[in-house]
Amino acid sequence: MKMMEKAGTRTFPREILSFMAGPGGHSLIVRGMAGTGKTTLALQLIEEMSHIQQSYYMSTRVSDQALFNQFPWLQEKVKEGEVLKARKKLRKKAESDMDMEKIMLGLAQIKEELKTEKKLAPRKELNKLEGNIEAGEEGPATPSGESEMVVTVGSLMPEIEMAYDVVDRVLPDRTLVVIDSIDALSEKYGVPSSKLVNALQKDLVEGAGTNVVYVLETPDPMMDYLGDGVIYLSLVRQGERRLRILDILKLRGCEIKQPQYVYTLLGGRVRTFEYWRYSKPENPIPFEPIPDPSDKLVSTGIKDLDNMLNGGVQKGNLILVELGRGVPAISSSAIETAMLCSFASQNRGVIWAPTKKVGADDARNDVLGFLTEEQFDKNVRILEPHATPGESRSYTLALEGEDVKVDLKWQNIQFALQGSKGPYLTVAGFDSLETIYGANVLDGMMDYISALLNSGGVFLAVATASSKSLTKLADMAHAHVRIDKICGVTVISGEEPFTPPYAMTPPNEGDFRPRLVPVL
C-alpha cells in the first residue's frame, strides 16, 4: 500500500488508488463532458494499478490500433486479448465471414483454457440479461440497411462474457475491468445502462471481488447511485482560459482529503496537482544563476518562468506579478526570491520591499542558504521604514516613510549599491508600500522607476487584487503574470505575453523554486 501511495503522490489522486486497492471489489463511474480525458483517466488507472492487479480493457468506440497509437504503453501493460473492440459494422460479406471466424476461434480458445475446477465468477445476473434478450424483452433495434455482427460462442453478449472469462482466469486474484463505454454496450444490445451496471455490480464486484470502472459518455448523474465511487471531469472557464477539474464525488468507505483536483493532459496522460505549501528546506542548495539568455535579456531565476516570458525579462522593463482575489502574498515569494537571487548571485544590486510584511532580518533569513551572507549583504538592500537611528544594518536602507520621492532618490540608490554591478533590480510589494506611503505611492515613484529602467534595470512589481496601484501598474507593465488559487492549487498565467495556465508544483529537494507544468 505504501508503494502505491508513493506512486500516486503529486501525479494521480491517491484517494482513487487507495479506494481501488482496498479489500473487496469496487465499482467506479467516470463521467464528464466530451474532451475531458475520460478514456485517458481509465487507461492510466490501469497503469497505476498494474503492479497489484491484472486488467481487462473493453473499447467500444475506438479501434485497438488507434488506442495503441495514442497510448504506446498500453500494448505492453494490457495482456494480449484483453483489449477488444466491441462493435463492428460489416460493409463486405467476405470480410465479415473472415472476422467472424477469427473472433469465434479466439473466444473458443480462451473458454477452453478456463475449464478448471477453481472458483469462477457468478453469472446469475448476466444469465438473466441474456435470457431477457433471448425472450425479446431486451434487445437492440436494428436500423434498416445496416448489418450488425453478433458473435455467439455460448453468449449473446461476447464482450461482457469475455470480461467474466478474464476474471475467472485470474481468480482468486483480483482483476481490474474497464468498460469504455457502458453507453455503447447499452446501445448495441438495447439493454438500459443501469441494468448492465447492476448485473456487473452483483456478479463481478460483489460476487467475485472485481474492480470495475464504467466510463460514461455523458455528464448525466442519473447513474451515480449504482457505483461505489464517482469521478466527474469538467472544463471550467477561468477568465479567457480553460481549466480541467477532477471532482471526486464519492468513494464509498474511503476518506477524501482533496475532493477537487486541477489536472492536465500533457503528454497524453492525466496528471493531477496536490495541495502543497512551501517551507524552507533544512539544507538549502546554493543558488546557481542562469546566464543571461542574450545581451537584452536577464533570467527570472526560474527556467520555466523564463520560457513563459519568451526567454526571460527584457532589460529596462517593468514586470507585474498580480495576485488574484484571495491569493496570499506568500504565493509570489518564490518569484521575488528567484529574481533577487539571480541578480545578487551575479553581484548585481537589488532594492527590495518585500510583499510579505516581515522585518528585514526575517526577510534576509528566508534567503540565506540560497545566497551566502556575503552575497546578500553586499548586493541587497531591504527598504526599512521608520528605522530606529543607530540600528541600521549593511543590508537595510532606512526610510523616513513620509515622502517616497525623498526616500527613493535615484542617486541615493546608486550610492547604496555602489559595490554592486548593474543592471539593478527593484522588487516592490505594493501592498506594503501603500501601507507606508498611501494609495498614491506609485505616482511618487515615477521618477525613480524611469531612472531605473533607463539604466537597463528591471522593476518587479507585486500587487494584490485590492491594491490601489494595480490598474496603473497593469497599464505600465511590459510583462504581466497573474497568480490564482484554483482548488487549492497555485496557478500562474501570462497576461502579457498571453499563455495557458501553469500549475506551480513543489520544488526539487533543497530548492525553493517551483516547477511550472502547463494545464492543457
DOTI-618316 format. One record per atom (N, C-alpha, C): residue in three letters; x, y, z. Coordinates in steps of 0.2 Angstrom, whole numbers, plus 5000, padded with zeros to 4 digits. Layout:
residues N
ALAXYZ...
This chain:
residues 520
MET500449945000MET500050005000MET500450065000LYS501050065004LYS501450125004LYS501750144998MET501950084994MET502250104987MET501750134983MET501150104983MET500650134979MET500450204980GLU500450224987GLU500350294988GLU500850334986LYS501450314987LYS502050354984LYS502050364977ALA501850314973ALA501750314966ALA501250364964GLY500750374968GLY500250424966GLY500350494968THR500850504972THR500950564975THR501150614970ARG500750674970ARG500850734965ARG500750714958THR500550654956THR500350644949THR499650614948PHE499450574952PHE498750544951PHE498450544958PRO497750554959PRO497450564965PRO497550504969ARG497850504975ARG498050454979ARG497350424982GLU496850464983GLU496150444985GLU495950384981ILE495950394974ILE495750344970ILE496150284970LEU496750284971LEU497150224971LEU497050194978SER496950224983SER496850194989SER496150154989PHE495650194986PHE494950164985PHE495050094981MET495350094975MET495350034971MET495849984974ALA496250004979ALA496749954982ALA496449924988GLY495949954991GLY495649924997GLY495349854996PRO495149825002PRO494949755001PRO494249744998GLY494149694994GLY493549684991GLY493549714984GLY492949704981GLY492849734974GLY492549804975HIS492649844970HIS492449914970HIS492249934963SER491749974962SER491550004955SER491650074955LEU491850104950LEU492050174949LEU491650204943ILE491250254943ILE490950284937ILE491450344936VAL491650344929VAL491950404927VAL491550444922ARG491350504923ARG490950534918ARG491150604917GLY490950644912GLY491150704911GLY490950734904MET491150794902MET491050824896MET491450794891ALA491350794884ALA491750774879ALA492450814879GLY492950774878GLY493650804878GLY493950814885THR493650794890THR493950804897THR494450744898GLY494550694894GLY495050644896GLY494850584900LYS494150564899LYS493950514902LYS494250444901THR494350434894THR494750374892THR495450374894THR495750434894THR496450434897THR496550424904LEU496050444908LEU496050434915LEU495950354916ALA495450324913ALA495350254914ALA495950214912LEU496250234906LEU496850194904LEU497450204909GLN497550264912GLN498050274916GLN497950244923LEU497350234925LEU497150194931LEU497450124930ILE497350094924ILE497650034923ILE498350024924GLU498750084922GLU499450084923GLU499650094930GLU499250134934GLU499450144941GLU499350084945MET498850044943MET498649984947MET498949924944SER499449924939SER499649864936SER500149824940HIS500449854946HIS500849814950HIS500449774955ILE499849784956ILE499449744960ILE498849704957GLN498649724951GLN498049694948GLN498149684940GLN497949634938GLN497849624931GLN497249664928SER497249674922SER496749724919SER496449694913TYR495849714912TYR495449704905TYR495149764903TYR495349784897TYR495049854895TYR494649834889MET494049864889MET493549844884MET493449914880SER493649924874SER493549984870SER492949974865THR492450014865THR491850004861THR491850054856ARG492150114856ARG492150164851ARG492750174847VAL493350154850VAL493950174846VAL494250104845SER494650104839SER494950044837SER495550034841ASP495749964842ASP496349944846ASP496949984844GLN497049984837GLN497650014834GLN497750094836ALA497150124836ALA497150194837ALA497250204845LEU497050164849LEU497250164856LEU497950154857PHE498250104854PHE498950094854PHE499450154852ASN499150184846ASN499550234844ASN499550294849GLN498950304852GLN498850364857GLN499250344863PHE499250284865PHE499550264872PHE499950204871PRO500550224868PRO501050164867PRO501150114872TRP501150144879TRP501250094884TRP500750044885LEU500150054882LEU499550014883LEU499649944881GLN500049944875GLN500149874872GLN500549834876GLU501049864880GLU501449824885GLU501049804891LYS500649854894LYS500349844900LYS499749804900VAL499349804895VAL498749764895VAL498949694891LYS498749634894LYS498949574891LYS498549564884GLU498849524880GLU498549514873GLU497949474874GLY497449504871GLY496749484871GLY496349514876GLU496649564880GLU496249604885GLU495949664882VAL496149684876VAL495849744873VAL495449724867LEU494849744867LEU494349714862LEU493949774860LYS493949774853LYS493449824850LYS492749794850ALA492249814853ALA491649784854ALA491149784848ARG491149844845ARG490649854840ARG490949854833LYS490749814828LYS491049814822LYS490449814817LYS490549854812LYS490049854806LYS490249824800LEU489849784797LEU490049744791LEU489949784785ARG490449794781ARG490249834774ARG490349774769LYS490749724770LYS490849674764LYS490749604767LYS490349564764LYS490149504767LYS490749454768ALA491249464763ALA491849414763ALA492249434769GLU492349504770GLU492749524776GLU492349504783SER491749504783SER491349494789SER491449414791ASP491449374786ASP491549304787ASP492149284790MET492649324787MET493349314790MET493449334797ASP493149394798ASP493249424805ASP492849384810MET492249354808MET491849314812MET492249254814GLU492549224809GLU492949154811GLU493449174816LYS493849224815LYS494449244819LYS494249254826ILE493649294827ILE493449304834ILE493149244837MET492749204834MET492549144837MET493049094839LEU493549094835LEU494149044837LEU494549074843GLY494649144843GLY494949174849GLY494549164855LEU493949174855LEU493549164861LEU493449094863ALA493449044858ALA493348974860ALA494048954863GLN494548984861GLN495248964864GLN495248984871ILE495049044873ILE495049074879ILE494649034884LYS494049014882LYS493548974886LYS493748904887GLU494148874882GLU494448814883GLU494948814889GLU495348864889GLU495848874894GLU495548884901LEU494948904902LEU494648914908LEU494248854911LYS494248804908LYS493948744910LYS494348714916THR494248734922THR494648714928THR494148704934GLU494448674939GLU494048664945GLU494048724950LYS494448774948LYS494448834953LYS493848874953LYS493748914958LYS493148964959LYS493149004953LEU492449014950LEU492349054945LEU491849114947ALA491849164943ALA491449224945ALA490649204944PRO490249224948PRO489549204947PRO489249244941ARG488749214937ARG488549244931ARG487749244932LYS487449244938LYS486749244939LYS486449304935GLU486649364936GLU486349424933GLU486549434926LEU487149414924LEU487249404916LEU486749364913ASN486649304916ASN486149254913ASN485449284912LYS485249314917LYS484649354917LYS484549394911LEU485049444910LEU485049484905LEU485049454898GLU485449404897GLU485449364891GLU484849324890GLY484549304895GLY483849274895GLY483349324893ASN483349384895ASN482849434893ASN482949454886ILE483649454883ILE483749464876ILE483449414872GLU483549344874GLU483349294870GLU482549294870ALA482249314875ALA481549314876ALA481249374872GLY481649424870GLY481449484866GLY481249534871GLU481349534878GLU481149584882GLU481749644882GLU482349624880GLU482849674879GLU483149654872GLY483449714869GLY483749704863GLY483749764859PRO484249764854PRO484349824850PRO483849824844ALA483749894843ALA483349904836ALA483849904831THR483849864826THR484249864820THR484049914815PRO484449964814PRO484250014808PRO484249984802SER483750004798SER483749974791SER484349984787GLY484549934783GLY485149944779GLY485849944782GLU485849924789GLU486449914792GLU486549844795SER487149814793SER487249744795SER487649744802GLU487449714807GLU487749714813GLU487949644815MET488649634817MET488949574819MET488749554826VAL488549494827VAL488449474834VAL488849404834VAL489349404839VAL489749344840VAL489349304845THR489249244844THR488849204849THR489249134850VAL489749134855VAL490049074857VAL489849064864GLY489249034865GLY488949024871GLY488749084875SER488649144871SER488449204874SER488149254869LEU487649294872LEU487349344867LEU487749404868MET488149414873MET488549474874MET489249454875PRO489649444869PRO490349414870PRO490849454873GLU490749524872GLU491249564875GLU491149564883ILE490549564886ILE490449554893ILE490649484895GLU490549434891GLU490649364893GLU491449364893MET491849394889MET492549394889MET492749424896ALA492449474898ALA492649504904ALA492649454910TYR492049424910TYR491949374915TYR492449314915ASP492649294908ASP493149244907ASP493849264910VAL494049334909VAL494649354911VAL494649354919VAL494149374922VAL494049374929VAL494149304932ASP493849254928ASP493849184930ASP494649164930ARG494949184925ARG495649154924ARG496149184929VAL495949244932VAL496449274937VAL496249254944LEU495549234945LEU495349214952LEU495849164955PRO496049164962PRO495749214967PRO496049284967ASP496549294963ASP496749364962ASP496249414959ARG496349474961ARG495849524958ARG496049554951THR495549574948THR495649604941THR495349674941LEU495549714937LEU495349774936LEU494949774929VAL494349784928VAL493949784922VAL493749854920VAL493949884914VAL493749944912VAL493249944906ILE492649964907ILE492249964901ILE492150034898ASP492350044892ASP492350114889ASP492050114882SER491450124882SER490950154887SER490350104888ILE490050114894ILE489450074896ILE488850104891ASP488850164889ASP488350184885ASP488350154878ALA488950134875ALA489050104869ALA488750034869LEU488849994875LEU488649924876LEU487849934876SER487649974880SER486849984881SER486549994874GLU486850034870GLU486650054863GLU486649994859LYS487149954859LYS487249894855LYS486749844856TYR486649824863TYR486149774865TYR485449794867GLY485349854867GLY484649884868GLY484449864876VAL485049864880VAL484949854887VAL485049914891PRO484649944895PRO484750004899PRO485450004902SER485850054902SER486450054905SER486450034913SER485850054916SER485850044923SER485749964924LYS485449924920LYS485449854920LYS486049824919LEU486449844914LEU487149824913LEU487549834919VAL487549894922VAL487949904928VAL487749864934ASN487149864935ASN486849824940ASN487049744940ALA487049714934ALA487249654933ALA488049644935LEU488449684932LEU489149684933LEU489349694941GLN488949744944GLN489049754951GLN488949694955LYS488349664954LYS488149604958LYS488649544957ASP488749524950ASP489149474948ASP489949474950LEU490149534947LEU490949544947LEU491149574953VAL490849634955VAL491049674960VAL490949644967GLU490349624968GLU490149594975GLU490249524975GLY490149484969GLY490249414969GLY490949384968ALA491349424965ALA492049404963ALA492549444966GLY492349504969GLY492849554972GLY493249584966THR492949594961THR493249634955THR493249704955ASN493749744953ASN493649814952ASN493449824945VAL492849864945VAL492549884938VAL492549954937VAL492749984932VAL492750054930VAL492250064924TYR491750104925TYR491250114920TYR491350184917VAL491550194911VAL491650264908VAL490950284905LEU490650334906LEU490050364904LEU490250414899GLU489850424893GLU489950474888GLU489650534889THR489250544894THR488850604896THR489050624903PRO488950684905PRO489050704912PRO488450694916ASP487850664914ASP487250654917ASP487350614924PRO487150634930PRO487250604936PRO486750554938MET486350534933MET485750484935MET485950414937MET486550394935MET486850334937MET487350334943ASP487450384946ASP487950394951ASP487750344957TYR487150334959TYR486950294964TYR487150214963LEU487250194957LEU487450124956LEU488250114957GLY488650164957GLY489350154958GLY489550164965ASP490050124967ASP490350144974ASP490750204974GLY491050224968GLY491350284968GLY491150324961VAL491250394962VAL491050434956VAL491550484955ILE491850494949ILE492350544947ILE492050584941TYR492050654942TYR491750694937TYR492350744934LEU492350734927LEU492850784924LEU492550834921SER492850894921SER492450954918SER493051004916LEU492751054911LEU493151104909LEU492851174912VAL493251214915VAL492951274918VAL493251334915ARG492951394914ARG493251454912ARG493551484918GLN494151514916GLN494551554921GLN494751614917GLY494351664917GLY494451724913GLY494451704905GLU494951714902GLU495051694895GLU495351624894ARG495451584899ARG495751524899ARG495251464901ARG495451404900ARG495151344901ARG495551304906LEU495251284911LEU495551234916LEU495151174917ARG495551114918ARG495251054919ARG495251034926ILE494651014928ILE494451004936ILE494250934936LEU494550894941LEU494350824943LEU493950834949ASP493350814950ASP492950814956ASP492850734958ILE493050724964ILE492950664967ILE492250664971LEU491750644968LEU491050654971LEU490950604977LYS491150544976LYS491150494981LYS491550434980LEU491850414986LEU492250354986LEU492050314992ARG491550264991ARG491250234997ARG491750205002GLY491750225008GLY492250195013GLY492950225013CYS493050275009CYS493750305008CYS493750375010GLU494250395014GLU494250465016GLU494550505010ILE494150565009ILE494350605003ILE494650675006LYS495350675006LYS495650735008LYS495650795004GLN495650774997GLN495650834992GLN495050814987PRO494550844988PRO493950824984PRO493950854977GLN494450904975GLN494450934969GLN495250934967TYR495350924961TYR496050924958TYR496050964951VAL496551014951VAL496651034944VAL497050984941TYR496950974934TYR497350914931TYR497550944924THR498050904921THR498250924914THR498250854910LEU498250864903LEU498350804899LEU498950814895LEU499450844898LEU500050854895LEU500450784893GLY500650774887GLY500950714885GLY500450654885GLY499850664884GLY499350614883GLY499150574890ARG499350604896ARG499250574902ARG498850624907VAL498550594911VAL498250634917VAL498750644922ARG498850704924ARG499250724929ARG498850774934THR498750754940THR498450804945THR498950834949PHE498650894952PHE499150934956PHE498850934963GLU499250914968GLU499050914975GLU499150984979TYR498750994984TYR498951044989TYR499651044991TRP500051094992TRP500651094995TRP500851164997ARG501251175002ARG501451235005ARG502251235006TYR502551285004TYR503251295004TYR503451305011SER504051265013SER504351285019SER505151275017LYS505551325020LYS506251325018LYS506551265020PRO506951235016PRO507251165017PRO507851175022GLU507951125026GLU508451125031GLU509151135028ASN509251105022ASN509851115019ASN509851145012PRO509751205012PRO509651245006PRO510251235001ILE510051224995ILE510651214990ILE510851284987PRO511451304987PRO511651374985PRO511351384978PHE511151444977PHE510851464970PHE511351464965GLU511251434959GLU511651434953GLU511251484948PRO511551544947PRO511251584942PRO511251554935ILE510651574932ILE510551564925ILE510851614921PRO511351604916PRO511651654912PRO511151694908ASP511351754907ASP510851804903ASP510751764896PRO510051754895PRO509951724888PRO510251764882SER510251834883SER510551874877SER510851934880ASP511051984876ASP511352044878ASP510752084881LYS510152074878LYS509552114880LYS509152084885LEU509252024887LEU508851984892LEU509151964898VAL508851964904VAL509051934910VAL508551884912SER508851834916SER508451774918SER508051794924THR507451764925THR507051774931THR507351734937GLY507751684935GLY508051634940GLY507651574940ILE507051574937ILE506651514936ILE506551494929LYS506951444927LYS506951424919LYS506251424916ASP505751384920ASP505051384917ASP504751454916LEU504851494921LEU504651564920LEU504951604914ASP505551594913ASP505951624908ASP505551604901ASN505451534901ASN505051504895ASN504351544894MET504051554899MET503351584899MET503451654896LEU503951684898LEU504051754896LEU504551764889ASN504451714885ASN504851714879ASN505551724880GLY505851684885GLY506551684885GLY506851714891GLY506451764894GLY506751804900GLY506451864901VAL506751914904VAL506551984905VAL506952034902GLN506652074898GLN507052124894GLN507352174899LYS507952194898LYS508252244902LYS507852314901GLY507752354906GLY507352414905GLY506652404905ASN506452344908ASN505652334908ASN505352334915LEU504752344915LEU504352334922LEU503952274921ILE504052234926ILE503652164926ILE503152164932LEU502552154931LEU502052154936LEU501852074937VAL501852064944VAL501552004946VAL500952014950GLU500351994947GLU499652014950GLU499451954954LEU499251964960LEU498951914964LEU498251914964GLY497851864962GLY497151864961GLY496851874968ARG496151884968ARG495751894974ARG495851824979GLY496051844985GLY496051784990GLY496751754990VAL497251774985VAL497851734985VAL498351774990PRO498651734994PRO499051764999PRO499751784996ALA500051835000ALA500651874997ALA501151824997ILE501151765001ILE501751715001ILE501751684994SER501251684990SER501251644983SER501751674978SER501851744979SER502351774975SER503051774977SER503151744983SER503851744986SER504351714982ALA504151654979ALA504651614975ALA504951654969ILE504451694966ILE504751734960ILE505151794963GLU504951824968GLU505351884971GLU506051854973THR506051794977THR506651774979THR507151754973ALA506851714968ALA507251694962ALA507551754959MET507151804957MET507451864954MET508051894958LEU507851904965LEU508351934969LEU509051894969CYS508951824970CYS509551784970CYS509851784963SER509451784958SER509851784951SER510251844950PHE510051904953PHE510451964952PHE510951964957ALA510851954963ALA511351964969ALA511951904968SER511751844965SER512251794964SER512751814959GLN512551864955GLN513051894950GLN513251964951ASN513251974958ASN513452044960ASN513152104957ARG512552094956ARG512052144953ARG511652174959GLY511552234959GLY511252274965GLY510452254965VAL510252254971VAL509452244972VAL509252284977ILE508652324976ILE508252354981ILE507652314982TRP507452304988TRP506952254990TRP506452284995ALA505852294993ALA505252304998ALA504852244998PRO504952195002PRO504552135002PRO503852135002THR503552094998THR502752094998THR502552065005LYS502852015008LYS502651995015LYS502852045020LYS502452065024LYS502552115029LYS502952085035VAL503652085034VAL504052055039VAL504652105040GLY504952095045GLY505552135046GLY506152115042ALA506652165041ALA507252155037ALA507652085039ASP507652075045ASP508052015047ASP507751955045ASP507051945046ASP506751885044ASP506751875036ALA506651935033ALA506651935025ALA507351905023ARG507851925026ARG508551905025ARG508651835026ASN508451815032ASN508551745034ASN508151695030ASP507651715027ASP507251675022ASP507651655016VAL508151705014VAL508551695008VAL509251665009LEU509551675015LEU510151645017LEU510151575016GLY510751545014GLY510751475012GLY510751465005PHE510251505001PHE510251504994PHE510751554992LEU510851614996LEU511451654995LEU511851655001THR512451675000THR512951675006THR512751745009GLU513051755015GLU512951815019GLU513351865015GLU513851855012GLU514251905009GLU513851925002GLN513651874999GLN513251894993GLN512651944994PHE512251925000PHE511651965002PHE511852035004ASP512352035009ASP512452095012ASP512752145008LYS513152125003LYS513452164998LYS513052194993ASN512552154991ASN512152174985ASN511452184986VAL511152174992VAL510452184993VAL510352234998ARG509852274997ARG509652325002ARG508852325003ILE508752305009ILE508052305011ILE507752365013LEU507252395010LEU506952455012LEU506652445019GLU506852485024GLU506552485031GLU506352555033PRO505652555033PRO505352625036PRO505452635043HIS505452695045HIS505452715052HIS505952675056ALA506552665053ALA507052635057ALA507352675062THR507552645068THR507752675074THR508552695072PRO508652765073PRO509352785072PRO509852745076GLY510452725072GLY510952685075GLY510852605075GLU510252585072GLU510052515071GLU510152495064SER510352535060SER510452515053SER510952465052ARG510852415047ARG511252365045ARG511452375038SER512052335036SER512352355030SER511852335024TYR511352285026TYR510852265020TYR510252295021THR510152355025THR509552385025THR509652465022LEU509052495020LEU509052565018LEU508552595022ALA508752635027ALA508252665031ALA507852715027LEU507152715028LEU506652765025LEU506352805031GLU506252865029GLU505852915034GLU505152895034GLY504852865028GLY504152845027GLY503652905027GLU503852965025GLU503453015024GLU503353035016ASP503853035013ASP503853055006ASP504253005002VAL503952964997VAL504352914994VAL504752954989LYS504653014986LYS505153044982LYS505753064985VAL505753074992VAL506353094995VAL506753024997ASP506352974999ASP506652915001ASP506952874996LEU506652884990LEU506952844984LEU507252884978LYS507752924980LYS508052964975LYS508552924972TRP508652924965TRP509052884961TRP509752884963GLN510052944965GLN510752954966GLN510852924973ASN510352924978ASN510452884984ASN510452814983ILE510052784979ILE510052714977ILE510752694974GLN511052734970GLN511652714967GLN512252714972PHE512152764977PHE512652764982PHE512652704986ALA512052684988ALA511952624992ALA512152564989LEU512152554982LEU512352494979LEU513052504975GLN513452554977GLN514052564974GLN514552514973GLY514452464978GLY514852404977GLY514652344973SER514052354970SER513752304965SER513752334958LYS513652284954LYS513652294947LYS512952314944GLY512852334939GLY512152344935GLY512152284930PRO511552274928PRO510952314929PRO510652304936TYR510252354939TYR509952344945TYR509252314945LEU509052284950LEU508352254951LEU508052294957THR507452314956THR507052334962THR506452284962VAL506352264968VAL505752214969VAL505252254974ALA504652274972ALA504252314976ALA503552284977GLY503452264984GLY502752244985GLY502352304987PHE501852314983PHE501452374983PHE500952374989ASP500752324991ASP500352324997ASP500752355003SER501352335004SER501752355009SER501952435008LEU502052455002LEU502252525000LEU501652565001GLU501052545000GLU500452585001GLU500252595008THR500452545012THR500352545019THR500852605022ILE501452615019ILE501852665022ILE501752735019TYR501652735012TYR501552795009TYR500852815007GLY500352775007GLY499752795005GLY499552764998ALA498952774996ALA498752744989ALA499052774983ASN499352834984ASN499652864978ASN500452854978VAL500652804981VAL501352794981VAL501652784974LEU501352754969LEU501552744963LEU501752814959ASP501352864960ASP501452924957ASP502052954960GLY502252944966GLY502852974969GLY503452934967MET503352874964MET503952834962MET504152844955MET503752884951MET503852884944MET504552904941ASP504852954945ASP505452974943ASP506052924944TYR505952884950TYR506352834952TYR506352774946ILE505752754945ILE505652704940ILE505952714933SER505852774931SER506052804925SER506852794925ALA507152824930ALA507852814930ALA508152744930LEU507852704934LEU508052634934LEU507952604927LEU507452604924LEU507352574918LEU507752604912ASN507852674913ASN508352704908ASN509052674908SER509252654914SER509852624915SER509952554914GLY509352524911GLY509352454909GLY509152404915GLY508952434921GLY508752394926GLY508052364925VAL507852324930VAL507252294930VAL506852314936PHE506152324935PHE505752344941PHE505252284941LEU505252244947LEU504752194948LEU504252214953ALA503652234951ALA503052254955ALA502652194957VAL502452184963VAL501952134965VAL501352174968ALA500752154966ALA500152194968ALA499552144969THR499252154974THR498652104975THR498052144972ALA497452104972ALA496852124969ALA496552194972SER496752204979SER496552264982SER496952314982SER497552314979SER498052364978SER497752424974LYS497852484976LYS497652544973LYS498052554966SER498652524966SER499152544961SER499052494955LEU498652444956LEU498652384951LEU498452404944THR497952444943THR497752464937THR498252504933LYS498552544936LYS499052584933LYS499652544932LEU499852504936LEU500452454935LEU500352414929ALA499652384928ALA499552344923ALA499652384916ASP499452444916ASP499552484910ASP500252504909MET500652504914MET501352524913MET501752454911ALA501552394913ALA501952334913ALA502152314906HIS502752294905HIS503052264899HIS502852194898ALA502852164904ALA502652094905ALA502252084911HIS501752044911HIS501252044916HIS501051964917VAL501151944923VAL500851874925VAL500451884931ARG499951834931ARG499451834936ARG499451764940ILE499351764947ILE499351704951ILE498651704954ASP498351644953ASP497751624956ASP497751564960LYS497351554965LYS497251484968LYS496651454965ILE496651394963ILE496151354960ILE496151284963CYS495651274967CYS495551204970CYS496151194975GLY496451254978GLY496951244982GLY497651244979VAL497651244972VAL498251244969VAL498451314966THR499151334967THR499351394964THR499451384957VAL499151434953VAL499151434945VAL499351494943ILE499851504939ILE500151564936ILE499951564928SER499751624926SER499651634919SER499951694916GLY500151694910GLY500451754907GLY499851794904GLU499851864906GLU499351904903GLU499751944897GLU500351954898GLU500751984893GLU501451964894PRO501751914890PRO501351884884PRO500851834887PHE500351824882PHE499751784884PHE499951714884THR499851674889THR500051604890THR499451564893PRO499451494892PRO499051454895PRO499151454903PRO498751424907PRO498951424914PRO499451374915TYR499851384920TYR500351334923TYR500251324930ALA500251264932ALA500251244939ALA500951244942MET500951284948MET501551284952MET501651224956THR502151184955THR502251124958THR502851124963PRO502851074968PRO503451084973PRO504151084970PRO504551124973PRO505251124970PRO505651054972ASN506251054968ASN506650994970ASN506951004977GLU507150944980GLU507350944987GLU507950994987GLY507951034993GLY508451084994GLY508351154990ASP507851154986ASP507751214982ASP507151254984PHE507051314982PHE506451354983PHE505951364977ARG506251354971ARG505951374965ARG505451324963PRO504851344962PRO504351294960PRO504451274952ARG504151214951ARG504151194944ARG503551214941LEU503451234935LEU502851254931LEU502651204926VAL502051184927VAL501851124922VAL501151154919PRO501151154912PRO500651184908PRO499951144909VAL499451174910VAL498751144911VAL498451144904LEU498551094901LEU498251084894LEU497651034893
